[in-house]
């Protein structure tokens, strides 16, 4: 396919006084022909083909809103979209969907952006995490979706995820409900979060379509190669959250609980940590190293910040980590997840 395109470009370039103008041929006084030009447009062609054939359900960089209050979510959503973000991630359990909704209304009023320009992800809280946490049935799932749509002031969401596999025996019922809501146009894509292979295979066993995406904890200390391979083999988009776990500043305040150990925090603070060394080498921050690692593996990312400058830094990832350093990072995997203080949801039966 690329060879055919190379021939086409060479043939096109051999014509004098022709240039590409927004995808059209237009006579000009500029001679569009050089070996460098041929290489350039071949590369562009390959990039476009890769983009089109990839299973990207959401833009690769999105704003995470976990632990933001409603006002912070409004402020940061507006600022992020204004800066260039086109994906906002929220959830019913975050209790800030209304802030995201207010920001969207302001954006659509203040700019030329339309609803179709922005990808919105929110999540169903399935219940079942604790004994007092009632598991949602069909009716509860629909009510939760409708409440999210009201909070967001939207007619549909681009991606609706089951937040975790804790519903156990009700997982299939919740999935069936999402399929029906998708058919009604309230959801463009349905997916899951924190689901392992065993949870996804339940859908396969019943002949149900697999999720469009799985949002999971992914960072150099928790790389999950078996699950990642499964998701890639089944064309399930991988969305990484908690990308910054290896930073010393990740959930270091009182009340920000997780399974990150004291040793992990010590390793994060080590002046000779590999991430600090890489940050110096590439003249970027440690956070940018961690985010770029995920992007280069094809994952979508959801960096969260309530500081405008950091939000911009999380988006400006124009450098490239070389192959040797990517291999170095691959060897830093420590295994399981640490984000959920009640235990790794992937371990749920």
ABEGO torsion letter per residue (X at the ends): XAAAAAAAAAAAAABBGBBBBGGBBBBBABBBBBAAAAAAAAAAAAAAAAAAABBBABBABBBBABGBBAAAAAAAAAAAAAAGBABBBBBAAAGAAAAAAAAAAAAAAABABBAAABBBBBBBBAEGABAABBBBBAAAAAAAAAAAAAAAGBABBABBBBABAAAEAAAAAAAAAAAAAAAAGABABBBBBGBBAAAAAAAAAAGBBBBABBBBBBBAABAGAAAAAAAAAAGBBBBBBGAAAABAABGABBGBBBABBAAAAAAAABAABAAAAAAAAAGBBAAAAAAAAAAAAGBBBBBBBABAAAAAAAABBABBBBAAAAAAAAAABAEBBAABAAEBAAABX
